[in-house]
Amino acid sequence: MMCLQKEVIHLENKIDKNMPIPLYYQLKQLIINSINNGVYKENEAIPTEYEFIGNYKLSRTTVRQALNELVNEGYLYRKKGVGTFVSCTTALKIAQSTNLPLYHISSMIEESGYVSSVELLQLFFEPASQEVAKALEITIGEVVWVMDRLRMANKTPVSFSRTYFPKKYLGNFDEIAAKASQGFHAFLDSQGYRITAIKHLLIPGITDETTSEILKIPVKSPMMILKDICYSNNGTPIEYSISSSNKAFLEFTSTSIRKPTV
């Protein structure tokens, strides 16, 4: 083992049916990108369901699900008998802010008035376990980098994360880990592994002896466990991470858009 001492979703403008990402979700992101880039402008109509079906070779069910979710999330609104339109700027800003992961540790730290920082605790490589291999869609036993980091709020430990990614993608990562670990997704982007989708799983848990020592809280304290699988723009899982966070320190709020029934 080699130890080192301390030192947000856009898809390409296409639908790729080989990606392990639902087609309706791909279409949603494509439409959001078009709104953000000014292709579809505020209060202007977007293409019809039939145009999306014909242009991207999708089923009506897939297109309708994407459009319905965008309406429910505040990106679009409908005029009965006329069409579907891009929402006004205010609604868009709210929708865009709530489209981010609800559980974003650094944002919560900073919004609470603290300075967020990352400490690289250790880096090593090992054969992928069954869980890691499944998440990264690789063979059990394939060599993966393991990166342990500690997220701080000022000088208080808040979250411990263990990140796995195939060694074959970044064979010399140990040479640049100290710097790359500070903004890992930006680093992956720079290496051609652009993270375009993240699957989140948030579950409650309690601290074991290891996390208790790292986070400096009692054993069996309540905590949040976040498991992320990050996909590149071609649908390949690039990173699998497990973060254990001090539940007593973190909280989040969310604002959502609701369309009235009448």
ZINORGI-V263503 format. One record per residue. N is the residue number from 1. SS is DSSP state (H for helix, E for strand, - for the rest). PHI is phi as a letter, one per 40 degrees, with the letter a starting at -180 (999 if undefined). OMEGA is omega in degrees with one decimal (none if undefined). Layout:
N_SS_PHI_OMEGA / N_SS_PHI_OMEGA
This chain:
1_-_999_176.6 / 2_-_b_-179.0 / 3_-_b_175.3 / 4_-_b_178.8 / 5_-_c_-175.5 / 6_-_d_173.6 / 7_-_b_none / 8_-_999_none / 9_-_999_176.4 / 10_-_b_175.9 / 11_-_b_177.9 / 12_-_c_-176.5 / 13_-_c_179.0 / 14_-_a_174.6 / 15_-_b_-179.5 / 16_-_b_-176.4 / 17_-_c_176.7 / 18_-_c_179.8 / 19_-_c_177.9 / 20_-_c_179.7 / 21_-_b_-176.4 / 22_-_d_-177.3 / 23_H_c_-179.9 / 24_H_c_-179.9 / 25_H_c_176.5 / 26_H_d_179.8 / 27_H_c_176.5 / 28_H_d_-177.8 / 29_H_c_177.6 / 30_H_c_179.7 / 31_H_c_178.0 / 32_H_c_177.2 / 33_H_d_-178.9 / 34_H_c_176.2 / 35_H_c_-178.2 / 36_H_c_-178.3 / 37_-_c_177.2 / 38_-_g_176.8 / 39_-_c_172.6 / 40_-_b_-172.0 / 41_-_c_-178.3 / 42_E_d_177.8 / 43_-_g_173.5 / 44_-_b_-179.2 / 45_E_c_173.1 / 46_-_c_177.8 / 47_-_d_179.8 / 48_-_c_176.2 / 49_H_d_-176.2 / 50_H_c_176.9 / 51_H_c_177.0 / 52_H_c_178.9 / 53_H_d_-177.9 / 54_H_c_-176.8 / 55_H_c_-174.0 / 56_H_b_176.8 / 57_-_f_-179.2 / 58_-_b_176.4 / 59_-_c_178.8 / 60_H_c_179.0 / 61_H_c_-179.7 / 62_H_c_-179.3 / 63_H_c_-177.6 / 64_H_c_179.0 / 65_H_c_179.5 / 66_H_c_-177.8 / 67_H_c_179.6 / 68_H_c_-179.8 / 69_H_c_179.0 / 70_H_c_174.4 / 71_H_c_-178.9 / 72_H_c_-178.8 / 73_-_c_174.2 / 74_-_g_178.9 / 75_-_c_-174.9 / 76_E_b_170.4 / 77_E_a_-176.4 / 78_E_b_169.0 / 79_E_b_-174.5 / 80_-_d_178.7 / 81_-_g_-177.4 / 82_-_b_-179.2 / 83_E_i_-179.3 / 84_E_b_-171.2 / 85_E_b_176.7 / 86_E_c_-178.2 / 87_-_c_178.8 / 88_-_c_-174.2 / 89_H_d_-178.2 / 90_H_c_179.3 / 91_H_c_179.3 / 92_H_c_-178.9 / 93_H_c_178.6 / 94_H_c_-179.5 / 95_H_c_-178.8 / 96_H_c_179.9 / 97_H_c_-179.5 / 98_H_c_175.5 / 99_-_c_177.4 / 100_-_c_176.2 / 101_-_d_179.8 / 102_-_c_-174.7 / 103_-_b_-179.4 / 104_-_b_-166.8 / 105_H_d_-176.0 / 106_H_c_179.1 / 107_H_c_-179.9 / 108_H_c_177.8 / 109_H_c_-176.9 / 110_H_c_178.9 / 111_H_c_177.7 / 112_-_c_176.3 / 113_-_g_179.5 / 114_-_b_174.2 / 115_-_c_-179.4 / 116_E_c_178.1 / 117_E_a_-178.2 / 118_E_b_173.9 / 119_E_b_174.9 / 120_E_c_-176.4 / 121_E_c_178.2 / 122_E_a_178.8 / 123_E_a_176.8 / 124_E_a_175.2 / 125_E_b_-176.3 / 126_E_a_175.3 / 127_E_c_-178.8 / 128_-_c_174.1 / 129_-_c_178.9 / 130_H_c_-179.9 / 131_H_c_-178.2 / 132_H_c_180.0 / 133_H_c_178.9 / 134_H_c_-178.7 / 135_H_c_-176.5 / 136_H_c_179.5 / 137_-_f_176.6 / 138_-_b_-179.4 / 139_-_c_175.0 / 140_-_d_-179.2 / 141_-_g_176.8 / 142_-_c_-174.3 / 143_E_c_178.2 / 144_E_b_169.5 / 145_E_c_174.0 / 146_E_b_-176.4 / 147_E_b_177.4 / 148_E_b_179.6 / 149_E_b_178.7 / 150_E_b_177.5 / 151_E_c_-176.6 / 152_E_b_168.6 / 153_E_b_-166.2 / 154_-_f_179.3 / 155_-_b_-177.8 / 156_E_c_176.5 / 157_E_c_-176.4 / 158_E_b_-173.3 / 159_E_a_175.5 / 160_E_b_-179.6 / 161_E_b_173.6 / 162_E_b_-174.8 / 163_E_b_178.6 / 164_E_b_172.3 / 165_E_a_-174.4 / 166_E_d_-179.2 / 167_-_c_-177.6 / 168_-_c_179.8 / 169_-_c_-175.2 / 170_-_b_-174.3 / 171_-_c_-177.5 / 172_-_b_-175.1 / 173_H_c_-179.3 / 174_H_c_-178.1 / 175_H_c_-175.5 / 176_-_b_-173.2 / 177_H_c_-175.6 / 178_H_d_-179.6 / 179_H_c_-175.4 / 180_H_c_-177.0 / 181_H_c_-177.7 / 182_H_c_176.1 / 183_H_a_-166.7 / 184_H_c_-179.0 / 185_H_c_175.8 / 186_H_c_177.4 / 187_H_c_178.6 / 188_H_c_176.6 / 189_H_d_-176.9 / 190_H_c_179.8 / 191_-_c_179.0 / 192_-_g_177.3 / 193_-_b_-174.0 / 194_-_c_179.6 / 195_E_c_-175.9 / 196_E_b_178.0 / 197_E_a_180.0 / 198_E_b_176.6 / 199_E_c_-175.3 / 200_E_b_169.9 / 201_E_b_-178.6 / 202_E_b_-178.2 / 203_E_b_175.8 / 204_E_c_178.1 / 205_E_a_175.5 / 206_E_b_-176.9 / 207_-_c_169.5 / 208_-_c_-176.1 / 209_H_c_-178.0 / 210_H_c_-178.7 / 211_H_c_176.6 / 212_H_c_-179.8 / 213_H_c_-177.7 / 214_H_c_-177.1 / 215_H_c_177.1 / 216_-_f_175.1 / 217_-_b_-175.9 / 218_-_c_173.1 / 219_-_d_-179.9 / 220_-_g_171.9 / 221_-_c_177.7 / 222_E_c_-179.1 / 223_E_a_174.6 / 224_E_b_177.2 / 225_E_b_-179.2 / 226_E_b_176.0 / 227_E_b_-178.2 / 228_E_b_167.4 / 229_E_b_-176.1 / 230_E_b_-176.4 / 231_E_b_174.3 / 232_E_c_-175.8 / 233_-_c_174.3 / 234_-_b_175.6 / 235_-_g_-178.8 / 236_-_c_174.0 / 237_E_c_-177.0 / 238_E_b_-173.0 / 239_E_b_172.6 / 240_E_b_-177.9 / 241_E_b_176.8 / 242_E_b_-178.0 / 243_E_b_176.9 / 244_E_b_-172.3 / 245_E_b_178.1 / 246_E_c_-175.8 / 247_-_c_-177.9 / 248_-_c_-175.8 / 249_-_c_-171.4 / 250_-_b_171.8 / 251_-_a_177.9 / 252_-_b_174.0 / 253_-_b_-176.9 / 254_-_a_173.5 / 255_-_b_-178.9 / 256_-_b_178.1 / 257_-_c_175.3 / 258_-_b_177.7 / 259_-_c_179.6 / 260_-_d_-178.9 / 261_-_c_178.7 / 262_-_b_none
